[in-house]
Amino acid sequence: MPDPRHRRLRRPRHLTHTIAAQLAPDPAADLRFIRDTMERSASFTAIPGYGQVILGATALAAAWLAQQHVANHQSAAWLKIWLAEACLAAVISVISMYWKANRRGLPLFTGPGRKVALGLFPPLIAGAFLTFVLERAGLESALAPTWLLLYGAGIITGGAYSVSIVPVMGLCFMATGALAVVAPAAWANYFLAAGFGGLHIFFGFFIARRHGG
């Protein structure tokens, strides 16, 4: 009588091939996962497109209101309006970035987000101090070019860790500031409207369409 211990349970050959095919790794899927992970870890994608559009709209409103005081030669009121706009823009930026980062599950203050902040803040802080110095020296005509140039520089340095369109936006801001340097001082408010208003709206829609909100 044959020993039952010597019997083997043979699995059907087609079933073996099916299980092996299911367990085999998919190189294309692995490469896509690795690429997406590297892109998310290497670049900050929580730049809010629609937030930029809102920034542009408030800047255009501020430019219109400030122009009324320029016509009446009220430079102090002009400066207060733009400083208030800067504070409002900072609040809108933080809220919109937090909303987009939370919606997409991205870290806001670690990794690429921290690198963006470290690149962006130094020019902005320098601009705040230069605003005080220039206003005290009576050089209000230099404020608009200074703001545009330093903001553009911050966008370029911070945008180096974000999507590729962000440094391009910074270059456009610097180009607008360079034009404001050589243009008549009376045109300063128009350059601020074109930069903080027009550029934010244009690039905001582009970012929202290409990079999701």
C-alpha positions as CSV (number, residue, x, y, z in Angstrom):
1,M,0.0,0.0,0.0
2,P,1.5,3.4,-1.0
3,D,2.6,5.7,1.8
4,P,0.2,8.8,1.8
5,R,3.1,11.0,3.0
6,H,4.8,10.6,-0.3
7,R,1.9,12.1,-2.2
8,R,2.2,15.6,-3.6
9,L,-0.6,18.0,-4.2
10,R,0.1,19.4,-7.6
11,R,-1.3,22.8,-8.3
12,P,-2.7,23.3,-11.8
13,R,-0.1,25.0,-14.1
14,H,-2.4,27.7,-15.3
15,L,-3.3,28.7,-11.7
16,T,0.4,29.0,-10.9
17,H,1.0,31.3,-13.8
18,T,-2.0,33.5,-12.8
19,I,-0.8,34.0,-9.2
20,A,2.7,34.7,-10.4
21,A,1.4,37.3,-12.8
22,Q,-0.6,39.0,-10.1
23,L,2.3,39.1,-7.7
24,A,4.9,40.2,-10.3
25,P,5.9,43.9,-9.9
26,D,4.8,46.4,-12.6
27,P,7.9,48.4,-13.5
28,A,5.9,51.2,-15.2
29,A,3.7,51.7,-12.1
30,D,6.8,51.7,-9.8
31,L,8.5,54.3,-12.0
32,R,5.4,56.5,-11.9
33,F,5.2,56.2,-8.1
34,I,8.9,57.1,-7.7
35,R,8.6,60.0,-10.1
36,D,5.5,61.4,-8.4
37,T,7.1,61.0,-5.0
38,M,10.3,62.8,-6.1
39,E,8.4,65.6,-7.7
40,R,6.3,66.2,-4.6
41,S,9.3,66.1,-2.3
42,A,11.4,68.3,-4.5
43,S,9.0,71.1,-5.4
44,F,6.4,73.0,-3.5
45,T,3.1,72.6,-5.4
46,A,0.8,74.4,-2.9
47,I,1.1,77.7,-4.6
48,P,-2.5,78.8,-4.8
49,G,-3.6,79.9,-8.3
50,Y,-7.0,81.3,-7.3
51,G,-5.4,82.9,-4.3
52,Q,-3.1,84.8,-6.7
53,V,-6.1,85.9,-8.7
54,I,-7.7,87.3,-5.5
55,L,-4.5,89.1,-4.7
56,G,-4.5,90.7,-8.1
57,A,-8.1,91.8,-7.7
58,T,-7.4,93.5,-4.3
59,A,-4.3,95.1,-5.7
60,L,-6.2,96.6,-8.6
61,A,-8.8,98.0,-6.1
62,A,-5.9,99.4,-4.0
63,A,-4.3,101.0,-7.1
64,W,-7.6,102.7,-8.0
65,L,-8.1,104.0,-4.5
66,A,-4.5,105.1,-4.2
67,Q,-4.7,107.0,-7.5
68,Q,-7.4,109.2,-6.1
69,H,-5.0,110.4,-3.4
70,V,-2.2,110.8,-6.0
71,A,-4.4,113.2,-7.9
72,N,-4.8,115.2,-4.6
73,H,-1.1,115.0,-3.8
74,Q,-1.7,113.0,-0.6
75,S,1.4,110.8,-0.6
76,A,0.9,109.7,3.0
77,A,-2.6,108.4,2.3
78,W,-1.2,106.6,-0.9
79,L,1.4,104.9,1.2
80,K,-1.1,103.8,3.9
81,I,-3.3,102.2,1.2
82,W,-0.5,100.2,-0.3
83,L,0.7,99.1,3.2
84,A,-2.8,98.0,4.0
85,E,-2.9,96.1,0.8
86,A,0.4,94.4,1.6
87,C,-1.0,93.2,5.0
88,L,-4.2,92.0,3.3
89,A,-2.2,90.2,0.6
90,A,-0.2,88.4,3.3
91,V,-3.3,87.1,5.0
92,I,-4.9,85.9,1.7
93,S,-1.7,84.2,0.7
94,V,-1.3,82.2,4.0
95,I,-5.0,81.2,4.0
96,S,-5.1,80.1,0.4
97,M,-1.8,78.2,0.6
98,Y,-3.0,76.4,3.8
99,W,-6.3,75.5,2.0
100,K,-4.5,74.1,-1.1
101,A,-1.9,72.2,0.9
102,N,-4.5,70.7,3.2
103,R,-6.7,69.7,0.3
104,R,-3.8,68.0,-1.5
105,G,-2.2,66.5,1.6
106,L,1.0,68.5,1.3
107,P,3.2,69.8,4.1
108,L,3.2,73.5,4.3
109,F,6.1,74.4,6.7
110,T,8.4,71.4,6.1
111,G,10.5,70.2,3.2
112,P,10.0,72.3,0.0
113,G,7.5,74.6,1.8
114,R,10.2,75.7,4.2
115,K,12.7,76.3,1.4
116,V,10.2,78.5,-0.4
117,A,9.7,80.5,2.7
118,L,13.4,80.9,3.3
119,G,13.9,82.1,-0.2
120,L,10.9,84.5,-0.2
121,F,11.0,86.2,3.2
122,P,14.5,87.9,3.2
123,P,13.7,90.2,0.2
124,L,10.3,90.9,1.7
125,I,11.8,91.8,5.0
126,A,14.4,94.0,3.3
127,G,11.6,95.7,1.4
128,A,9.8,96.5,4.7
129,F,12.9,98.2,6.2
130,L,13.6,100.0,2.9
131,T,10.1,101.3,2.9
132,F,10.6,103.0,6.2
133,V,14.0,104.4,5.2
134,L,12.8,105.7,1.8
135,E,9.7,107.3,3.3
136,R,11.7,109.0,6.1
137,A,14.2,110.3,3.5
138,G,11.3,111.7,1.4
139,L,12.0,109.3,-1.5
140,E,8.5,108.1,-2.1
141,S,9.1,107.9,-5.8
142,A,11.5,105.1,-5.2
143,L,9.0,102.9,-3.3
144,A,7.2,101.4,-6.3
145,P,10.4,100.2,-8.1
146,T,11.8,98.9,-4.8
147,W,8.7,96.9,-4.0
148,L,8.4,95.4,-7.4
149,L,12.1,94.5,-7.7
150,L,12.4,92.9,-4.2
151,Y,9.1,91.1,-4.5
152,G,10.2,89.7,-7.9
153,A,13.5,88.7,-6.4
154,G,11.8,86.9,-3.5
155,I,9.5,85.1,-6.0
156,I,12.5,83.9,-8.0
157,T,14.5,82.6,-5.0
158,G,11.5,81.0,-3.3
159,G,10.1,79.8,-6.6
160,A,13.2,77.8,-7.3
161,Y,11.7,75.1,-5.0
162,S,8.2,75.4,-6.6
163,V,6.7,74.7,-10.0
164,S,8.6,76.1,-12.9
165,I,6.2,79.0,-13.7
166,V,6.8,80.7,-10.4
167,P,10.3,81.9,-11.1
168,V,9.0,83.2,-14.5
169,M,6.5,85.3,-12.6
170,G,9.3,86.6,-10.5
171,L,11.2,87.7,-13.5
172,C,8.2,89.5,-14.8
173,F,7.9,91.4,-11.6
174,M,11.5,92.4,-11.7
175,A,11.1,93.5,-15.3
176,T,8.2,95.7,-14.3
177,G,10.2,97.1,-11.5
178,A,13.1,97.9,-13.8
179,L,10.7,99.8,-16.1
180,A,9.4,101.7,-13.1
181,V,13.0,102.8,-12.3
182,V,13.4,104.6,-15.6
183,A,9.8,105.7,-16.1
184,P,8.4,109.0,-14.7
185,A,7.6,109.0,-11.0
186,A,4.0,109.9,-11.8
187,W,3.6,106.5,-13.4
188,A,4.5,104.5,-10.2
189,N,0.9,103.7,-9.3
190,Y,0.3,102.3,-12.8
191,F,3.3,100.0,-12.5
192,L,2.1,98.7,-9.1
193,A,-1.3,98.0,-10.7
194,A,0.3,96.2,-13.6
195,G,2.6,94.2,-11.3
196,F,0.7,93.3,-8.2
197,G,-2.6,93.4,-10.0
198,G,-2.2,92.2,-13.6
199,L,0.7,89.8,-13.1
200,H,-0.9,88.1,-10.1
201,I,-4.2,87.6,-12.0
202,F,-2.5,86.3,-15.2
203,F,-0.2,83.8,-13.5
204,G,-2.8,82.9,-11.0
205,F,-5.2,81.6,-13.7
206,F,-2.3,79.8,-15.3
207,I,-1.2,78.1,-12.1
208,A,-4.9,77.2,-11.2
209,R,-5.3,75.6,-14.6
210,R,-2.0,73.7,-14.8
211,H,-1.5,72.8,-11.1
212,G,-4.9,72.5,-9.6
213,G,-6.5,75.5,-7.8
